[in-house]
Amino acid sequence: MVGINGDKIESASRSSEELHLFKLRQVRSTVSQNSGTKIRKINGLIESLCGIYSRVARRLGVHRTYVSRVARGERRSEKIENALIAEYDRVQEGKQLPR
C-alpha cells in the first residue's frame, strides 16, 4: 500500500528492521549467556576432577600413572577402580555445578 508520503512507508520499514535487529541482538545475547554458562560448567568439572588420579594414588600408595592406566582400561585393579569411583562420587557431592 502506497501512502501519500513515501517517508511514512520508509519509516515503517525502518522501524520493523530496527525491531528485527533488536530481537536478533536479544537472541545473540541469550546464546552468548548460554555458552558462558556451559563454559563455566566445563571449567567447574575440570577443576573438580583435576588431581583425581593423584589423590587416589596417594591414598592407595601407588603411582599416579598406574591409576591413570587403570582408569583408561589398560590395566585392571578392582581396588583402584573402586577408589576412583568413590573419589568421583565425593567430588560430585561436594561440587554442585550451577545449572
C-alpha positions as CSV (number, residue, x, y, z in Angstrom):
1,M,0.0,0.0,0.0
2,V,1.5,3.3,-1.1
3,G,0.8,6.3,1.1
4,I,0.7,9.9,0.1
5,N,4.1,10.4,1.7
6,G,6.8,7.8,0.8
7,D,8.6,8.7,4.0
8,K,5.9,7.0,6.1
9,I,6.4,3.7,4.4
10,E,10.1,4.0,4.6
11,S,10.0,4.9,8.3
12,A,7.6,2.0,9.0
13,S,10.1,-0.2,7.1
14,R,12.9,1.1,9.2
15,S,11.1,0.5,12.5
16,S,10.4,-3.1,11.5
17,E,14.1,-3.5,10.6
18,E,15.1,-2.0,14.0
19,L,12.7,-4.3,15.8
20,H,14.2,-7.3,13.9
21,L,17.7,-6.2,14.8
22,F,16.7,-5.7,18.4
23,K,15.3,-9.2,18.6
24,L,18.3,-10.6,16.8
25,R,20.6,-8.9,19.4
26,Q,18.5,-10.4,22.2
27,V,18.8,-13.9,20.7
28,R,22.6,-13.5,20.3
29,S,22.8,-12.3,23.9
30,T,20.9,-15.3,25.2
31,V,23.1,-17.7,23.1
32,S,26.2,-16.0,24.5
33,Q,24.9,-16.3,28.0
34,N,24.1,-20.0,27.5
35,S,27.6,-20.5,26.0
36,G,29.1,-18.8,29.0
37,T,27.2,-21.0,31.4
38,K,28.3,-24.1,29.6
39,I,31.9,-22.9,29.7
40,R,31.6,-22.3,33.4
41,K,30.2,-25.8,33.9
42,I,33.1,-27.3,31.9
43,N,35.7,-25.4,33.9
44,G,34.0,-26.5,37.1
45,L,34.1,-30.1,36.0
46,I,37.7,-29.9,35.0
47,E,38.7,-28.2,38.3
48,S,36.8,-30.7,40.4
49,L,38.3,-33.7,38.6
50,C,41.7,-32.2,38.3
51,G,44.1,-34.3,40.5
52,I,41.7,-37.2,41.0
53,Y,44.4,-39.7,39.9
54,S,46.9,-38.1,42.2
55,R,44.6,-38.2,45.2
56,V,43.7,-41.8,44.6
57,A,47.4,-42.7,44.1
58,R,48.4,-41.0,47.3
59,R,45.6,-42.7,49.2
60,L,46.5,-46.2,47.9
61,G,50.3,-45.7,47.8
62,V,50.7,-46.3,44.1
63,H,52.0,-44.2,41.2
64,R,49.6,-41.8,39.5
65,T,50.3,-43.2,36.1
66,Y,49.2,-46.6,37.3
67,V,45.9,-45.1,38.4
68,S,45.6,-43.4,35.0
69,R,46.2,-46.7,33.2
70,V,43.5,-48.4,35.3
71,A,41.1,-45.5,34.6
72,R,41.8,-45.8,30.8
73,G,41.2,-49.6,30.9
74,E,44.8,-50.5,30.1
75,R,45.3,-52.2,33.5
76,R,42.8,-53.8,35.9
77,S,42.6,-53.2,39.6
78,E,39.4,-53.5,41.5
79,K,40.8,-51.6,44.4
80,I,41.8,-48.7,42.2
81,E,38.6,-48.7,40.2
82,N,36.6,-48.6,43.5
83,A,38.8,-45.8,44.8
84,L,38.3,-43.8,41.5
85,I,34.5,-44.3,41.7
86,A,34.5,-43.2,45.4
87,E,36.6,-40.1,44.7
88,Y,34.5,-39.2,41.7
89,D,31.3,-39.5,43.8
90,R,32.9,-37.5,46.6
91,V,33.8,-34.7,44.2
92,Q,30.4,-34.7,42.6
93,E,28.7,-34.4,46.0
94,G,30.9,-31.6,47.1
95,K,30.8,-29.7,43.8
96,Q,27.2,-29.0,42.7
97,L,27.6,-27.0,39.5
98,P,25.1,-24.3,38.6
99,R,22.5,-25.2,36.0
